[in-house]
Amino acid sequence: MRRRRVARRRLLSWIWLLLASFSVAGLVLFMVQHHHQQDESQLRVERDTITENVSPPRLNFTEEVTSASSFARQLGEQMTLAKAYVFIAKEHNNLHLAWELTSKIRSCQLLLSKAAMRGQPISLDEAKPIVTGLSTLIYKAQDAHYDIATTMMTMKSHIQSLEERASAATVQTTLFAQSLAEALPKSLHCLMIKLTSDWLTEPSRHGVAEDSPRLVDNNLYHFCIFTDNVIAASVVVNSTVSNADHPKQLVFHIVTNRVSYKAMQAWFLSNYFKGSAIEIRSVEEFSWLNASYSPVVKQLLDTDSRAYYFGDQTSQETSPEPKVRNPKYLSLLNHLRFYIPEIYPQLEKIVFLDDDVVVQKDLTPLFSLDLHGNVNGAVETCLEAFHRYYKYLNFSNPLISSKFDPQACGWAFGMNVFDLVAWRKANVTARYHYWQEQNTERTLWKLGTLPPGLLAFYGLTEPLDRRWHVLGLGYDVNIDNRLIETAAVIHYNGNMKPWLKLAIGRYKPFWLRFLNSSHPYLQDCVTA
C-alpha cells in the first residue's frame, strides 16, 4: 500500500512538472514572437521613412522652365527660334523646311506638356533627340541665308503688322460699342412714336405742371434732369419719389429737345409719381442760349468743329481716338448743367441728376448739407490715382499748369447739389465760358463736360460722403454689392446703359425695379 502511495505521488509530481515546463515554454515563445513583431513594425516604419525621404519632391515647372541649367529652358528657347524660322521659311516658299520645323516644335511642346503633367524634370535621354533635331534644322535654316539679322527684321515687320491690326481692331470695337450705345433702341423708338401720337391727338396732354407756384417754391426740393430719353427720365423720377419720405414736396425740372418734347409730356402726364410736381421744357425755347452767348453753341455752328465731331471716323492717320470724337460731347443737353442758374433764376438750391442714375434712398437731406460756402457738392473720385486733374487736363500748357494743382482730386458729375446763390455770386458760368473759349483748338482737354467742370468749379466744390453716389455700373463688372446696396444713388456711367441689350446683367435689376413695365405701351414695344 505504501509503495502504491509513493508511486502515485511521484506521478503527480511529474505531471505538475511537465505542466509548469509547458507554461514556461509557452510564455517564452510568446515573448519572443511579440518582440519579433515589434522589430518588424519598427523596420517597416523605418523603411517607409527612408522611402519618403528618398522620393523626390514634386517639380515646380515654372522654376524649371526659367532655370538656366534645365533642359526645359533649352527646349523652350530652341522652340521660340524655330517658330521664327517657320515664318521666314514660309515667306521664302521653303514649305518643306517649314513643315520639318513645325513637326519638331510639336514634339517639343508634347515633351514639355508631359513633364509638366508628371511633375518631373526632363531627362537628358528625353531631351537629346529633340534638341539635336531642332539644332540641325536651325543650322539648315541659317545655311539657307536665314541669318539673325534677317530673322530680326522679319519678326519686327510681323510685330508691327500685328500691332497695326490690333490697333485697328480696337478702334473698330470702340466705334461699334459707341454706335450701339448711342443708337436709339427699337423699343424706345416705338414708345416715342406712340406717345407722340397721343400728344398730337389728345390736347389734354399738352401741359404738365406748367405755371405752378410749386416750380419756384424754395421751400420744396428741386431736381433737374436734362435728357431726350423718356424711359431713362421716368426711372430717375420714379426711383427718387419711391424712396422719398415726402414725395409731394419734390419738384422735377426736365429739359429735353424738340424731338422728344411731345413724348416726354405725354408720358409724365399719363403716369403717376406720388404727387410730385413735374415740369417739361424744350431746350429750343431758351432763346438766350445762342452763339453770341455760349461757346458751345458757337462750336456747334463751327464748320471745323462739326467736321471734327461729325465727320468721317474711319481714317486712322488723322483721326483722334473714337471716344474723343463722340458727338454727344457737343450735345447742348449735355452742357445745360452749366446754365442751371439762368434756366431757373428764382431757385436757390437744386440737385442735378443724370438720366443714367437710379436713386435708392431719400435725397432730401442733401438740401440741408452745409457746403461751407461752396457751389458744388459732389463725391470725389480720387480714391485711385487715375481720377486726378492731371489725367483730364493738359498740364504741359502753361495756362493750366500755372493755375491748377495736377494732384487735385477729381469729382463726379451725375448727382450734384448746387447752391445757386453761391453760383451766381462766384459767376461760375462765366468761368466755364472762359475755359471753353481757351480750348477752341482742343489743346487744354479733349472730351466731355467733366474737364471744363473741374476748371469752372475749382476751389468751389465740397466733397460729399462716397455713399451718396456710386459710379461705374455702365462699365465695371466688379463693383462690390455691399457698396451698391448702401449707395443713395447708383450711376450707370459708361456705354453699357441699363436700357440697352449690352447692359451688365447683374446691375440691370436695380434699374428695372423702377421701370413701369406694366404700361401697355412698354409691353407692346418691348415685344414688338
PEMO-V926253 format. One record per residue. N is the residue number from 0. RES is the residue in one letter. SS is DSSP state (helix for helix, strand for strand, loop for the rest). Layout:
N;RES;SS, N;RES;SS
This chain:
0;M;loop, 1;R;helix, 2;R;helix, 3;R;helix, 4;R;helix, 5;V;helix, 6;A;helix, 7;R;helix, 8;R;helix, 9;R;helix, 10;L;helix, 11;L;helix, 12;S;helix, 13;W;helix, 14;I;helix, 15;W;helix, 16;L;helix, 17;L;helix, 18;L;helix, 19;A;helix, 20;S;helix, 21;F;helix, 22;S;helix, 23;V;helix, 24;A;helix, 25;G;helix, 26;L;helix, 27;V;helix, 28;L;helix, 29;F;helix, 30;M;helix, 31;V;helix, 32;Q;helix, 33;H;helix, 34;H;helix, 35;H;helix, 36;Q;helix, 37;Q;helix, 38;D;helix, 39;E;helix, 40;S;helix, 41;Q;helix, 42;L;helix, 43;R;helix, 44;V;helix, 45;E;helix, 46;R;helix, 47;D;helix, 48;T;helix, 49;I;helix, 50;T;helix, 51;E;helix, 52;N;helix, 53;V;helix, 54;S;loop, 55;P;loop, 56;P;loop, 57;R;loop, 58;L;loop, 59;N;loop, 60;F;helix, 61;T;helix, 62;E;helix, 63;E;helix, 64;V;helix, 65;T;helix, 66;S;loop, 67;A;loop, 68;S;loop, 69;S;loop, 70;F;helix, 71;A;helix, 72;R;helix, 73;Q;helix, 74;L;helix, 75;G;helix, 76;E;helix, 77;Q;helix, 78;M;helix, 79;T;helix, 80;L;helix, 81;A;helix, 82;K;helix, 83;A;helix, 84;Y;helix, 85;V;helix, 86;F;helix, 87;I;helix, 88;A;helix, 89;K;helix, 90;E;helix, 91;H;loop, 92;N;loop, 93;N;loop, 94;L;helix, 95;H;helix, 96;L;helix, 97;A;helix, 98;W;helix, 99;E;helix, 100;L;helix, 101;T;helix, 102;S;helix, 103;K;helix, 104;I;helix, 105;R;helix, 106;S;helix, 107;C;helix, 108;Q;helix, 109;L;helix, 110;L;helix, 111;L;helix, 112;S;helix, 113;K;helix, 114;A;helix, 115;A;helix, 116;M;helix, 117;R;helix, 118;G;loop, 119;Q;loop, 120;P;loop, 121;I;loop, 122;S;loop, 123;L;helix, 124;D;helix, 125;E;helix, 126;A;helix, 127;K;helix, 128;P;helix, 129;I;helix, 130;V;helix, 131;T;helix, 132;G;helix, 133;L;helix, 134;S;helix, 135;T;helix, 136;L;helix, 137;I;helix, 138;Y;helix, 139;K;helix, 140;A;helix, 141;Q;helix, 142;D;helix, 143;A;loop, 144;H;loop, 145;Y;loop, 146;D;loop, 147;I;helix, 148;A;helix, 149;T;helix, 150;T;helix, 151;M;helix, 152;M;helix, 153;T;helix, 154;M;helix, 155;K;helix, 156;S;helix, 157;H;helix, 158;I;helix, 159;Q;helix, 160;S;helix, 161;L;helix, 162;E;helix, 163;E;helix, 164;R;helix, 165;A;helix, 166;S;helix, 167;A;helix, 168;A;helix, 169;T;helix, 170;V;helix, 171;Q;helix, 172;T;helix, 173;T;helix, 174;L;helix, 175;F;helix, 176;A;helix, 177;Q;helix, 178;S;helix, 179;L;helix, 180;A;helix, 181;E;helix, 182;A;loop, 183;L;loop, 184;P;loop, 185;K;helix, 186;S;helix, 187;L;helix, 188;H;helix, 189;C;helix, 190;L;helix, 191;M;helix, 192;I;helix, 193;K;helix, 194;L;helix, 195;T;helix, 196;S;helix, 197;D;helix, 198;W;helix, 199;L;helix, 200;T;helix, 201;E;loop, 202;P;helix, 203;S;helix, 204;R;helix, 205;H;loop, 206;G;loop, 207;V;loop, 208;A;loop, 209;E;loop, 210;D;loop, 211;S;loop, 212;P;helix, 213;R;helix, 214;L;helix, 215;V;helix, 216;D;loop, 217;N;loop, 218;N;loop, 219;L;loop, 220;Y;strand, 221;H;strand, 222;F;strand, 223;C;strand, 224;I;strand, 225;F;strand, 226;T;loop, 227;D;loop, 228;N;loop, 229;V;helix, 230;I;helix, 231;A;helix, 232;A;helix, 233;S;helix, 234;V;helix, 235;V;helix, 236;V;helix, 237;N;helix, 238;S;helix, 239;T;helix, 240;V;helix, 241;S;helix, 242;N;loop, 243;A;loop, 244;D;loop, 245;H;loop, 246;P;helix, 247;K;helix, 248;Q;helix, 249;L;strand, 250;V;strand, 251;F;strand, 252;H;strand, 253;I;strand, 254;V;strand, 255;T;strand, 256;N;loop, 257;R;helix, 258;V;helix, 259;S;helix, 260;Y;helix, 261;K;helix, 262;A;helix, 263;M;helix, 264;Q;helix, 265;A;helix, 266;W;helix, 267;F;helix, 268;L;helix, 269;S;helix, 270;N;loop, 271;Y;loop, 272;F;loop, 273;K;loop, 274;G;loop, 275;S;loop, 276;A;strand, 277;I;strand, 278;E;strand, 279;I;strand, 280;R;strand, 281;S;strand, 282;V;helix, 283;E;helix, 284;E;helix, 285;F;loop, 286;S;loop, 287;W;loop, 288;L;loop, 289;N;loop, 290;A;loop, 291;S;loop, 292;Y;loop, 293;S;loop, 294;P;helix, 295;V;helix, 296;V;helix, 297;K;helix, 298;Q;helix, 299;L;helix, 300;L;helix, 301;D;loop, 302;T;helix, 303;D;helix, 304;S;helix, 305;R;helix, 306;A;helix, 307;Y;helix, 308;Y;helix, 309;F;helix, 310;G;loop, 311;D;loop, 312;Q;loop, 313;T;loop, 314;S;loop, 315;Q;loop, 316;E;loop, 317;T;loop, 318;S;loop, 319;P;loop, 320;E;loop, 321;P;loop, 322;K;loop, 323;V;loop, 324;R;loop, 325;N;loop, 326;P;helix, 327;K;helix, 328;Y;helix, 329;L;helix, 330;S;loop, 331;L;helix, 332;L;helix, 333;N;helix, 334;H;helix, 335;L;helix, 336;R;helix, 337;F;helix, 338;Y;helix, 339;I;helix, 340;P;helix, 341;E;helix, 342;I;helix, 343;Y;loop, 344;P;loop, 345;Q;loop, 346;L;loop, 347;E;loop, 348;K;strand, 349;I;strand, 350;V;strand, 351;F;strand, 352;L;strand, 353;D;loop, 354;D;loop, 355;D;loop, 356;V;strand, 357;V;strand, 358;V;strand, 359;Q;loop, 360;K;loop, 361;D;loop, 362;L;loop, 363;T;helix, 364;P;helix, 365;L;helix, 366;F;helix, 367;S;helix, 368;L;loop, 369;D;loop, 370;L;loop, 371;H;loop, 372;G;loop, 373;N;loop, 374;V;loop, 375;N;strand, 376;G;strand, 377;A;strand, 378;V;strand, 379;E;strand, 380;T;loop, 381;C;loop, 382;L;loop, 383;E;loop, 384;A;loop, 385;F;loop, 386;H;loop, 387;R;strand, 388;Y;helix, 389;Y;helix, 390;K;helix, 391;Y;helix, 392;L;loop, 393;N;loop, 394;F;loop, 395;S;loop, 396;N;loop, 397;P;helix, 398;L;helix, 399;I;helix, 400;S;helix, 401;S;loop, 402;K;loop, 403;F;loop, 404;D;loop, 405;P;loop, 406;Q;loop, 407;A;loop, 408;C;strand, 409;G;loop, 410;W;strand, 411;A;loop, 412;F;loop, 413;G;loop, 414;M;strand, 415;N;strand, 416;V;strand, 417;F;strand, 418;D;strand, 419;L;helix, 420;V;helix, 421;A;helix, 422;W;helix, 423;R;helix, 424;K;helix, 425;A;helix, 426;N;loop, 427;V;helix, 428;T;helix, 429;A;helix, 430;R;helix, 431;Y;helix, 432;H;helix, 433;Y;helix, 434;W;helix, 435;Q;helix, 436;E;helix, 437;Q;helix, 438;N;loop, 439;T;loop, 440;E;loop, 441;R;loop, 442;T;loop, 443;L;loop, 444;W;loop, 445;K;loop, 446;L;loop, 447;G;loop, 448;T;loop, 449;L;helix, 450;P;helix, 451;P;helix, 452;G;helix, 453;L;helix, 454;L;helix, 455;A;helix, 456;F;loop, 457;Y;loop, 458;G;loop, 459;L;loop, 460;T;strand, 461;E;strand, 462;P;strand, 463;L;strand, 464;D;loop, 465;R;helix, 466;R;helix, 467;W;helix, 468;H;loop, 469;V;strand, 470;L;loop, 471;G;loop, 472;L;loop, 473;G;loop, 474;Y;loop, 475;D;loop, 476;V;loop, 477;N;loop, 478;I;loop, 479;D;loop, 480;N;helix, 481;R;helix, 482;L;helix, 483;I;helix, 484;E;helix, 485;T;helix, 486;A;loop, 487;A;loop, 488;V;strand, 489;I;strand, 490;H;strand, 491;Y;loop, 492;N;loop, 493;G;loop, 494;N;loop, 495;M;loop, 496;K;loop, 497;P;loop, 498;W;loop, 499;L;loop, 500;K;loop, 501;L;loop, 502;A;loop, 503;I;loop, 504;G;helix, 505;R;helix, 506;Y;helix, 507;K;helix, 508;P;helix, 509;F;helix, 510;W;helix, 511;L;helix, 512;R;loop, 513;F;loop, 514;L;loop, 515;N;loop, 516;S;loop, 517;S;loop, 518;H;loop, 519;P;helix, 520;Y;helix, 521;L;helix, 522;Q;helix, 523;D;helix, 524;C;helix, 525;V;helix, 526;T;helix, 527;A;loop
